[in-house]
């Protein structure tokens, strides 16, 4: 699948990051060709979590009402054991969402952070740049933030290679920190899983607090 225009920018992949990049570029008056191996984009029947910083970027692109109409606001953050028992819970979001009916198991797959994302007029974003454990529910959100920064840099004065290097300088340290934070969270949760139940709630609260601090620091949230 590709768009029917003669833009100078080619985006390989119509995933969350690729489509957000195309929209962000369009909003700045920059056209792009989007290439996708699939003949059509279909719903996969799964849900993802989008963090507030990424929601803000999508809202700025005019998608706020569509997200509100189709998304499910987060109601609560829960940690459950393998029997489905709640070990720790924390309210989230501004209004109730839909309670989960099952406890899914997600494979933990990531990749060591790359020393660079490209050269010349080529760069990466999203999972291609920083595949991370899904445990932090941050992969899609980081792809959206990549797209927003990439569009901003490409719209700035100067040549394309310099814009791509600025984009990488802005995003690679942040995503590297989050990749490592996701790993640390996974290691900590595995250690907690074999501990005594009465000690788990406080330990999980500490893990969540530490992870949130890393993410907020990288997003410039005070």
GROMACS elastic network, one bead per residue, 0.5 to 0.9 nm:
[ bonds ]
;  ai    aj funct       b0    kb
    1    14     6  0.87329   500
    1    34     6  0.73417   500
    1    35     6  0.55436   500
    1    37     6  0.64898   500
    1    38     6  0.67811   500
    1    39     6  0.59194   500
    1    40     6  0.72899   500
    2     5     6  0.87735   500
    2    33     6  0.60993   500
    2    34     6  0.50785   500
    2    36     6  0.66813   500
    3     6     6  0.87992   500
    3    32     6  0.78664   500
    3    33     6  0.53243   500
    3    34     6  0.59063   500
    3    35     6  0.76713   500
    4    33     6  0.74604   500
    5    31     6  0.79035   500
    5    32     6  0.77606   500
    5    33     6  0.68035   500
    6     9     6  0.88031   500
    6    31     6  0.80767   500
    6    32     6  0.78950   500
    6    33     6  0.73982   500
    7    10     6  0.74864   500
    7    30     6  0.78949   500
    7    31     6  0.51159   500
    7    33     6  0.60667   500
    8    30     6  0.88800   500
    8    31     6  0.73656   500
    8    32     6  0.65619   500
    8    33     6  0.77602   500
    9    30     6  0.83829   500
    9    31     6  0.69528   500
    9    33     6  0.61899   500
    9    34     6  0.86012   500
   10    32     6  0.56869   500
   10    34     6  0.60197   500
   10    35     6  0.73108   500
   11    14     6  0.77818   500
   11    18     6  0.61714   500
   11    19     6  0.84507   500
   11    21     6  0.80522   500
   11    22     6  0.75567   500
   11    32     6  0.68811   500
   11    33     6  0.60346   500
   11    35     6  0.60964   500
   11    36     6  0.87379   500
   12    18     6  0.70631   500
   12    33     6  0.84626   500
   12    34     6  0.60927   500
   12    36     6  0.64496   500
   13    16     6  0.87705   500
   13    17     6  0.82627   500
   13    18     6  0.56542   500
   13    19     6  0.79419   500
   13    34     6  0.66812   500
   13    35     6  0.55664   500
   13    37     6  0.75318   500
   14    17     6  0.75128   500
   14    19     6  0.53115   500
   14    20     6  0.88075   500
   14    34     6  0.64744   500
   14    35     6  0.67084   500
   14    36     6  0.55036   500
   14    37     6  0.86432   500
   14    38     6  0.88470   500
   14    41     6  0.82253   500
   15    18     6  0.52084   500
   15    19     6  0.59629   500
   15    20     6  0.82731   500
   15    36     6  0.85275   500
   15   126     6  0.89173   500
   16    19     6  0.55095   500
   16    20     6  0.60042   500
   16    21     6  0.84756   500
   16   126     6  0.81379   500
   16   140     6  0.66538   500
   16   141     6  0.88700   500
   16   143     6  0.68689   500
   16   144     6  0.68593   500
   17    20     6  0.51844   500
   17    21     6  0.60109   500
   17    22     6  0.86349   500
   17   125     6  0.67644   500
   17   126     6  0.56587   500
   17   127     6  0.85457   500
   17   140     6  0.73418   500
   17   141     6  0.87496   500
   17   142     6  0.84192   500
   17   144     6  0.53333   500
   17   145     6  0.83382   500
   17   146     6  0.72857   500
   17   147     6  0.59539   500
   18    21     6  0.51024   500
   18    22     6  0.62858   500
   18    23     6  0.87551   500
   18    34     6  0.74666   500
   18   125     6  0.79915   500
   18   126     6  0.81930   500
   18   143     6  0.83001   500
   18   144     6  0.86118   500
   18   147     6  0.73343   500
   19    22     6  0.50290   500
   19    23     6  0.62321   500
   19    24     6  0.85310   500
   19    34     6  0.77151   500
   19   147     6  0.85630   500
   20    23     6  0.50748   500
   20    24     6  0.59687   500
   20    25     6  0.84496   500
   20    58     6  0.78797   500
   20    61     6  0.87523   500
   20   143     6  0.83205   500
   20   144     6  0.61176   500
   20   145     6  0.89418   500
   20   147     6  0.58831   500
   20   148     6  0.75130   500
   21    24     6  0.50436   500
   21    25     6  0.60149   500
   21    26     6  0.84398   500
   21    32     6  0.88841   500
   21   143     6  0.89764   500
   21   144     6  0.75998   500
   21   146     6  0.79955   500
   21   148     6  0.65453   500
   21   149     6  0.89617   500
   21   150     6  0.72997   500
   21   151     6  0.64894   500
   22    25     6  0.51912   500
   22    26     6  0.60774   500
   22    27     6  0.86091   500
   22    30     6  0.85245   500
   22    31     6  0.75008   500
   22    32     6  0.60894   500
   22    33     6  0.79842   500
   22    34     6  0.73536   500
   22   147     6  0.81045   500
   22   151     6  0.83450   500
   23    27     6  0.61230   500
   23    28     6  0.87474   500
   23    61     6  0.71378   500
   23   147     6  0.88720   500
   23   151     6  0.89703   500
   24    27     6  0.51162   500
   24    28     6  0.65980   500
   24    29     6  0.89288   500
   24    30     6  0.85344   500
   24    57     6  0.89754   500
   24    58     6  0.89349   500
   24    61     6  0.67511   500
   24   147     6  0.69240   500
   24   148     6  0.60423   500
   24   150     6  0.85723   500
   24   151     6  0.57381   500
   24   152     6  0.80691   500
   25    28     6  0.51640   500
   25    29     6  0.64009   500
   25    31     6  0.64869   500
   25    32     6  0.73525   500
   25   147     6  0.85938   500
   25   148     6  0.83519   500
   25   150     6  0.84613   500
   25   151     6  0.50977   500
   25   152     6  0.78939   500
   25   154     6  0.81211   500
   25   155     6  0.77849   500
   26    31     6  0.56331   500
   26    32     6  0.76382   500
   26   151     6  0.87932   500
   27    30     6  0.73325   500
   27    61     6  0.70761   500
   27   151     6  0.89085   500
   28    31     6  0.88111   500
   28   151     6  0.75429   500
   28   152     6  0.79420   500
   28   155     6  0.66773   500
   29   155     6  0.83786   500
   30   151     6  0.85387   500
   30   154     6  0.86785   500
   30   155     6  0.75890   500
   36    39     6  0.75828   500
   36    40     6  0.86053   500
   37    40     6  0.87222   500
   38    41     6  0.68412   500
   43    46     6  0.78940   500
   44    47     6  0.84750   500
   48   137     6  0.74963   500
   48   140     6  0.75898   500
   49    74     6  0.84961   500
   49   137     6  0.58330   500
   49   138     6  0.74202   500
   49   139     6  0.89502   500
   49   140     6  0.76710   500
   49   141     6  0.79143   500
   50    53     6  0.83781   500
   50    54     6  0.64033   500
   50    55     6  0.64968   500
   50   137     6  0.74989   500
   50   138     6  0.71679   500
   50   139     6  0.87587   500
   50   140     6  0.66816   500
   50   141     6  0.54158   500
   51    54     6  0.55181   500
   51    55     6  0.63055   500
   51    56     6  0.88551   500
   51   137     6  0.79511   500
   51   138     6  0.69252   500
   51   140     6  0.86128   500
   51   141     6  0.58193   500
   51   142     6  0.87723   500
   52    56     6  0.61899   500
   52    57     6  0.88093   500
   52   141     6  0.84660   500
   53    56     6  0.51991   500
   53    57     6  0.66778   500
   53   141     6  0.76140   500
   53   145     6  0.77201   500
   53   219     6  0.73592   500
   54    57     6  0.50992   500
   54    58     6  0.63525   500
   54    59     6  0.85650   500
   54   140     6  0.84661   500
   54   141     6  0.51490   500
   54   142     6  0.73543   500
   54   143     6  0.86369   500
   54   144     6  0.58759   500
   54   145     6  0.59632   500
   55    58     6  0.50903   500
   55    59     6  0.60021   500
   55    60     6  0.85372   500
   55    63     6  0.88329   500
   55    64     6  0.76932   500
   55    67     6  0.85409   500
   55   141     6  0.80192   500
   55   144     6  0.86853   500
   56    59     6  0.50576   500
   56    60     6  0.62065   500
   56    61     6  0.87885   500
   56    64     6  0.82288   500
   57    60     6  0.50862   500
   57    61     6  0.65262   500
   57    63     6  0.89443   500
   57   144     6  0.73923   500
   57   145     6  0.71860   500
   57   148     6  0.68876   500
   58    61     6  0.50617   500
   58    62     6  0.66724   500
   58    63     6  0.54816   500
   58    64     6  0.65312   500
   58    67     6  0.85667   500
   58   144     6  0.78323   500
   58   148     6  0.89499   500
   59    62     6  0.51164   500
   59    65     6  0.78735   500
   59    67     6  0.83320   500
   60    63     6  0.72669   500
   60    64     6  0.75943   500
   61    64     6  0.79321   500
   62    65     6  0.75753   500
   62    66     6  0.84286   500
   63    66     6  0.53247   500
   63    67     6  0.61271   500
   63    68     6  0.86186   500
   64    67     6  0.52337   500
   64    68     6  0.61695   500
   64    69     6  0.86346   500
   65    68     6  0.50288   500
   65    69     6  0.60945   500
   65    70     6  0.86995   500
   66    69     6  0.50733   500
   66    70     6  0.62306   500
   66    71     6  0.81034   500
   67    70     6  0.53168   500
   67    71     6  0.52510   500
   67    72     6  0.86289   500
   68    71     6  0.55159   500
   68    72     6  0.76729   500
   68    73     6  0.81068   500
   69    72     6  0.84940   500
   72    75     6  0.87414   500
   72    96     6  0.86562   500
   72    97     6  0.55677   500
   72    98     6  0.67751   500
   73    92     6  0.87720   500
   73    93     6  0.63955   500
   73    94     6  0.75639   500
   73    95     6  0.67020   500
   73    96     6  0.66778   500
   73    98     6  0.78930   500
   74    77     6  0.77967   500
   74    91     6  0.85839   500
   74    92     6  0.58980   500
   74    93     6  0.51656   500
   74    94     6  0.78632   500
   74    95     6  0.74758   500
   74    96     6  0.67378   500
   74    97     6  0.52324   500
   74    98     6  0.78005   500
   75    90     6  0.89151   500
   75    91     6  0.61762   500
   75    92     6  0.51371   500
   75    93     6  0.56000   500
   75    94     6  0.75300   500
   75    95     6  0.62567   500
   75    98     6  0.72943   500
   75    99     6  0.78457   500
   76    89     6  0.67470   500
   76    90     6  0.56800   500
   76    93     6  0.74030   500
   76    96     6  0.79872   500
   76    97     6  0.80244   500
   76    99     6  0.85267   500
   77    88     6  0.82962   500
   77    89     6  0.55443   500
   77    90     6  0.51641   500
   77    91     6  0.62144   500
   77    92     6  0.62418   500
   78    86     6  0.67144   500
   78    87     6  0.75533   500
   78    88     6  0.58250   500
   78    90     6  0.65706   500
   78    91     6  0.87024   500
   79    84     6  0.89142   500
   79    85     6  0.83371   500
   79    86     6  0.58859   500
   79    87     6  0.55151   500
   79    88     6  0.52951   500
   79    89     6  0.63862   500
   79   201     6  0.88644   500
   79   204     6  0.79144   500
   80    83     6  0.75576   500
   80    84     6  0.52825   500
   80    85     6  0.51634   500
   80    87     6  0.53883   500
   80    88     6  0.73128   500
   80    89     6  0.88787   500
   80   103     6  0.79095   500
   81    84     6  0.53256   500
   81    85     6  0.54693   500
   81    86     6  0.67471   500
   81    87     6  0.67515   500
   81   193     6  0.76406   500
   82    85     6  0.74418   500
   82   103     6  0.83058   500
   84   102     6  0.81365   500
   84   103     6  0.66978   500
   86    89     6  0.71285   500
   87   197     6  0.76687   500
   87   200     6  0.67977   500
   87   201     6  0.58605   500
   87   204     6  0.83721   500
   88   200     6  0.78624   500
   88   201     6  0.51852   500
   88   202     6  0.82761   500
   88   204     6  0.70156   500
   88   205     6  0.74998   500
   89   201     6  0.85120   500
   89   205     6  0.87132   500
   90   205     6  0.87903   500
   92    95     6  0.82012   500
   92    96     6  0.86380   500
   93    96     6  0.75129   500
   93    97     6  0.84768   500
   96    99     6  0.87044   500
  100   103     6  0.74366   500
  106   134     6  0.74663   500
  106   135     6  0.81459   500
  107   133     6  0.82491   500
  107   134     6  0.81072   500
  108   132     6  0.84287   500
  108   133     6  0.53501   500
  108   134     6  0.67687   500
  108   135     6  0.75136   500
  108   186     6  0.84462   500
  109   131     6  0.78048   500
  109   132     6  0.67717   500
  109   133     6  0.54474   500
  109   134     6  0.78047   500
  110   127     6  0.89559   500
  110   130     6  0.79663   500
  110   131     6  0.50166   500
  110   133     6  0.52535   500
  110   134     6  0.85186   500
  110   179     6  0.78906   500
  110   183     6  0.87110   500
  111   114     6  0.83094   500
  111   130     6  0.70908   500
  111   131     6  0.56319   500
  111   132     6  0.66239   500
  111   133     6  0.86708   500
  111   179     6  0.84052   500
  112   130     6  0.79996   500
  112   131     6  0.81987   500
  112   132     6  0.87110   500
  112   176     6  0.86037   500
  112   179     6  0.80851   500
  112   180     6  0.87501   500
  113   116     6  0.86568   500
  113   129     6  0.78815   500
  113   130     6  0.61280   500
  113   131     6  0.80850   500
  113   132     6  0.89891   500
  113   172     6  0.84545   500
  113   175     6  0.82710   500
  113   176     6  0.57308   500
  113   179     6  0.73268   500
  113   180     6  0.85870   500
  114   117     6  0.67006   500
  114   129     6  0.71662   500
  114   130     6  0.73902   500
  114   172     6  0.84558   500
  114   176     6  0.83266   500
  115   172     6  0.86904   500
  116   119     6  0.81408   500
  116   123     6  0.88078   500
  116   129     6  0.86510   500
  116   168     6  0.76544   500
  116   172     6  0.78987   500
  117   122     6  0.82252   500
  117   123     6  0.53544   500
  117   124     6  0.54170   500
  117   125     6  0.79843   500
  117   128     6  0.87798   500
  117   129     6  0.61894   500
  117   165     6  0.87679   500
  117   168     6  0.67990   500
  117   172     6  0.80116   500
  118   121     6  0.78962   500
  118   122     6  0.54111   500
  118   124     6  0.65866   500
  118   164     6  0.83188   500
  118   165     6  0.83631   500
  118   168     6  0.85947   500
  119   122     6  0.56280   500
  119   123     6  0.66696   500
  119   161     6  0.74021   500
  119   164     6  0.82895   500
  119   165     6  0.80399   500
  120   123     6  0.81542   500
  120   160     6  0.80602   500
  120   161     6  0.50819   500
  120   162     6  0.83865   500
  120   164     6  0.81008   500
  120   165     6  0.86947   500
  121   160     6  0.62478   500
  121   161     6  0.50901   500
  121   162     6  0.88014   500
  121   164     6  0.72032   500
  122   161     6  0.78466   500
  122   164     6  0.76375   500
  123   129     6  0.83834   500
  123   164     6  0.66806   500
  123   165     6  0.85362   500
  123   168     6  0.81038   500
  124   127     6  0.85049   500
  124   128     6  0.58667   500
  124   129     6  0.50984   500
  124   130     6  0.87840   500
  124   168     6  0.87292   500
  125   128     6  0.57292   500
  125   130     6  0.74432   500
  125   142     6  0.87689   500
  125   143     6  0.62126   500
  125   144     6  0.89538   500
  125   146     6  0.60080   500
  125   147     6  0.71997   500
  125   150     6  0.86848   500
  126   129     6  0.54844   500
  126   130     6  0.61429   500
  126   131     6  0.72015   500
  126   139     6  0.71627   500
  126   140     6  0.72343   500
  126   141     6  0.88021   500
  126   142     6  0.65704   500
  126   144     6  0.76406   500
  126   145     6  0.88689   500
  126   146     6  0.67945   500
  126   147     6  0.82715   500
  127   132     6  0.73002   500
  127   139     6  0.70857   500
  127   140     6  0.83434   500
  127   142     6  0.88789   500
  127   143     6  0.72192   500
  128   131     6  0.64248   500
  129   143     6  0.89488   500
  129   172     6  0.83017   500
  129   175     6  0.88108   500
  130   139     6  0.82523   500
  130   142     6  0.87806   500
  130   143     6  0.88257   500
  130   172     6  0.82202   500
  130   175     6  0.65783   500
  130   176     6  0.72104   500
  130   179     6  0.72305   500
  131   139     6  0.72502   500
  131   179     6  0.76429   500
  132   135     6  0.84787   500
  132   136     6  0.85565   500
  132   138     6  0.80709   500
  132   139     6  0.63242   500
  132   175     6  0.88685   500
  132   178     6  0.79914   500
  132   179     6  0.52590   500
  132   180     6  0.84756   500
  132   182     6  0.71113   500
  132   183     6  0.82689   500
  133   136     6  0.68700   500
  133   137     6  0.80987   500
  133   138     6  0.84970   500
  133   139     6  0.78101   500
  133   179     6  0.71288   500
  133   182     6  0.59380   500
  133   183     6  0.68790   500
  133   186     6  0.82285   500
  134   137     6  0.51253   500
  134   138     6  0.67911   500
  134   139     6  0.66170   500
  134   182     6  0.77709   500
  135   138     6  0.80035   500
  135   182     6  0.63047   500
  135   183     6  0.84042   500
  135   185     6  0.75963   500
  135   186     6  0.68511   500
  136   139     6  0.79150   500
  136   178     6  0.84511   500
  136   181     6  0.82209   500
  136   182     6  0.56171   500
  136   185     6  0.78012   500
  136   186     6  0.87931   500
  136   211     6  0.80660   500
  137   140     6  0.77130   500
  137   141     6  0.80403   500
  138   141     6  0.51964   500
  138   142     6  0.60357   500
  138   143     6  0.86516   500
  138   178     6  0.82240   500
  138   182     6  0.88612   500
  139   142     6  0.53332   500
  139   143     6  0.64001   500
  139   144     6  0.88805   500
  140   143     6  0.51044   500
  140   144     6  0.63656   500
  140   145     6  0.87784   500
  141   144     6  0.51351   500
  141   145     6  0.63217   500
  141   146     6  0.86188   500
  142   145     6  0.50101   500
  142   146     6  0.60502   500
  142   147     6  0.86200   500
  142   171     6  0.89278   500
  142   175     6  0.71483   500
  143   147     6  0.62843   500
  143   148     6  0.87943   500
  144   147     6  0.51262   500
  144   148     6  0.63844   500
  144   149     6  0.88414   500
  145   148     6  0.51305   500
  145   149     6  0.62889   500
  145   150     6  0.84729   500
  145   171     6  0.83193   500
  146   149     6  0.53668   500
  146   150     6  0.59888   500
  146   151     6  0.86118   500
  146   167     6  0.79918   500
  146   168     6  0.88802   500
  146   171     6  0.65600   500
  147   150     6  0.50642   500
  147   151     6  0.61390   500
  147   152     6  0.85879   500
  148   151     6  0.53534   500
  148   152     6  0.62954   500
  148   153     6  0.87864   500
  149   152     6  0.50850   500
  149   153     6  0.61887   500
  149   154     6  0.86118   500
  149   167     6  0.61882   500
  149   170     6  0.78173   500
  149   171     6  0.77558   500
  150   153     6  0.52691   500
  150   154     6  0.61714   500
  150   155     6  0.86022   500
  150   163     6  0.79284   500
  150   164     6  0.71240   500
  150   166     6  0.86256   500
  150   167     6  0.54948   500
  150   168     6  0.83825   500
  151   154     6  0.51606   500
  151   155     6  0.61197   500
  151   156     6  0.87265   500
  151   167     6  0.88186   500
  152   155     6  0.52079   500
  152   156     6  0.64208   500
  152   163     6  0.88649   500
  152   167     6  0.85165   500
  153   156     6  0.51776   500
  153   157     6  0.83181   500
  153   160     6  0.86802   500
  153   162     6  0.88101   500
  153   163     6  0.51409   500
  153   164     6  0.71060   500
  153   166     6  0.68977   500
  153   167     6  0.61817   500
  154   157     6  0.78712   500
  154   158     6  0.83189   500
  154   159     6  0.82426   500
  154   160     6  0.64617   500
  154   162     6  0.89291   500
  154   163     6  0.54637   500
  154   164     6  0.72419   500
  154   167     6  0.85225   500
  155   158     6  0.87491   500
  155   163     6  0.84357   500
  156   159     6  0.88230   500
  156   163     6  0.74840   500
  157   163     6  0.84805   500
  158   161     6  0.87327   500
  158   162     6  0.69116   500
  158   163     6  0.69730   500
  159   162     6  0.56371   500
  159   163     6  0.63998   500
  159   164     6  0.89652   500
  160   164     6  0.62174   500
  160   165     6  0.86883   500
  161   164     6  0.51574   500
  161   165     6  0.62959   500
  161   166     6  0.87309   500
  162   165     6  0.51506   500
  162   166     6  0.62755   500
  162   167     6  0.86608   500
  163   166     6  0.51346   500
  163   167     6  0.62247   500
  163   168     6  0.87010   500
  164   168     6  0.61991   500
  164   169     6  0.85777   500
  165   168     6  0.50424   500
  165   169     6  0.60935   500
  165   170     6  0.86032   500
  166   169     6  0.50029   500
  166   170     6  0.61850   500
  166   171     6  0.86494   500
  167   170     6  0.51839   500
  167   171     6  0.61553   500
  167   172     6  0.82252   500
  168   171     6  0.51905   500
  168   172     6  0.53567   500
  168   173     6  0.83130   500
  169   172     6  0.59136   500
  169   173     6  0.70441   500
  170   173     6  0.69435   500
  170   174     6  0.74030   500
  171   174     6  0.53461   500
  171   175     6  0.61819   500
  171   176     6  0.84946   500
  172   175     6  0.53001   500
  172   176     6  0.59167   500
  172   177     6  0.85586   500
  173   176     6  0.51105   500
  173   177     6  0.62372   500
  173   178     6  0.87703   500
  173   218     6  0.84538   500
  174   177     6  0.53229   500
  174   178     6  0.64754   500
  174   179     6  0.88414   500
  174   215     6  0.82694   500
  174   217     6  0.88219   500
  174   218     6  0.53345   500
  174   219     6  0.79104   500
  175   179     6  0.60990   500
  175   180     6  0.86349   500
  175   218     6  0.82172   500
  176   179     6  0.51240   500
  176   180     6  0.63775   500
  176   181     6  0.85772   500
  177   180     6  0.52652   500
  177   181     6  0.60783   500
  177   182     6  0.86770   500
  177   214     6  0.73436   500
  177   215     6  0.82372   500
  177   218     6  0.79076   500
  178   182     6  0.60344   500
  178   183     6  0.85376   500
  178   211     6  0.83959   500
  178   214     6  0.70315   500
  178   215     6  0.65959   500
  178   218     6  0.82446   500
  179   182     6  0.52625   500
  179   183     6  0.64657   500
  179   184     6  0.87987   500
  180   183     6  0.50473   500
  180   184     6  0.61612   500
  180   185     6  0.85807   500
  181   184     6  0.50036   500
  181   185     6  0.60974   500
  181   186     6  0.86026   500
  181   210     6  0.85808   500
  181   211     6  0.62172   500
  181   214     6  0.71031   500
  181   215     6  0.84243   500
  182   185     6  0.50553   500
  182   186     6  0.62180   500
  182   187     6  0.86842   500
  182   211     6  0.76722   500
  183   186     6  0.51000   500
  183   187     6  0.62032   500
  183   188     6  0.85523   500
  184   187     6  0.51432   500
  184   188     6  0.60700   500
  184   189     6  0.85333   500
  184   207     6  0.87788   500
  184   211     6  0.85947   500
  185   188     6  0.51005   500
  185   189     6  0.60430   500
  185   190     6  0.85597   500
  185   207     6  0.63933   500
  185   208     6  0.80061   500
  185   210     6  0.87322   500
  185   211     6  0.71110   500
  186   189     6  0.51728   500
  186   190     6  0.61761   500
  186   191     6  0.86546   500
  187   190     6  0.52504   500
  187   191     6  0.63323   500
  187   192     6  0.87540   500
  188   191     6  0.51371   500
  188   192     6  0.62350   500
  188   193     6  0.86839   500
  188   203     6  0.87517   500
  188   204     6  0.85383   500
  188   207     6  0.71669   500
  189   193     6  0.61072   500
  189   203     6  0.87328   500
  189   204     6  0.73774   500
  189   207     6  0.78811   500
  190   193     6  0.51188   500
  190   194     6  0.71516   500
  191   194     6  0.59523   500
  191   195     6  0.70384   500
  192   195     6  0.51456   500
  192   196     6  0.80130   500
  192   197     6  0.88170   500
  192   199     6  0.83892   500
  192   200     6  0.62973   500
  192   203     6  0.72624   500
  192   204     6  0.77874   500
  193   196     6  0.81619   500
  193   197     6  0.84908   500
  193   200     6  0.78720   500
  194   197     6  0.87768   500
  195   198     6  0.86434   500
  195   199     6  0.71949   500
  195   200     6  0.71018   500
  196   199     6  0.56195   500
  196   200     6  0.66884   500
  197   200     6  0.52753   500
  197   201     6  0.77333   500
  198   201     6  0.70223   500
  198   202     6  0.86004   500
  199   202     6  0.61955   500
  199   203     6  0.66044   500
  199   204     6  0.89427   500
  200   203     6  0.51278   500
  200   204     6  0.59666   500
  200   205     6  0.85052   500
  201   204     6  0.52583   500
  201   205     6  0.62076   500
  201   206     6  0.87396   500
  202   205     6  0.51069   500
  202   206     6  0.63362   500
  202   207     6  0.88247   500
  203   206     6  0.51205   500
  203   207     6  0.63548   500
  203   208     6  0.87672   500
  204   207     6  0.50301   500
  204   208     6  0.61970   500
  204   209     6  0.85248   500
  205   208     6  0.52146   500
  205   209     6  0.61204   500
  205   210     6  0.86668   500
  206   209     6  0.50525   500
  206   210     6  0.61436   500
  206   211     6  0.85849   500
  207   210     6  0.52512   500
  207   211     6  0.61867   500
  207   212     6  0.85855   500
  208   211     6  0.51882   500
  208   212     6  0.60749   500
  208   213     6  0.85872   500
  209   212     6  0.52038   500
  209   213     6  0.62325   500
  209   214     6  0.89106   500
  210   213     6  0.51360   500
  210   214     6  0.65457   500
  210   215     6  0.89266   500
  211   214     6  0.52829   500
  211   215     6  0.64199   500
  211   216     6  0.86552   500
  212   215     6  0.51753   500
  212   216     6  0.59717   500
  212   217     6  0.83954   500
  213   216     6  0.52310   500
  213   217     6  0.59944   500
  213   218     6  0.85978   500
  214   217     6  0.52354   500
  214   218     6  0.63114   500
  214   219     6  0.87248   500
  215   218     6  0.52000   500
  215   219     6  0.62147   500
  215   220     6  0.86210   500
  215   221     6  0.84955   500
  216   220     6  0.59867   500
  216   222     6  0.71175   500
  217   220     6  0.51333   500
  217   221     6  0.59364   500
  217   222     6  0.73839   500
  218   221     6  0.76956   500
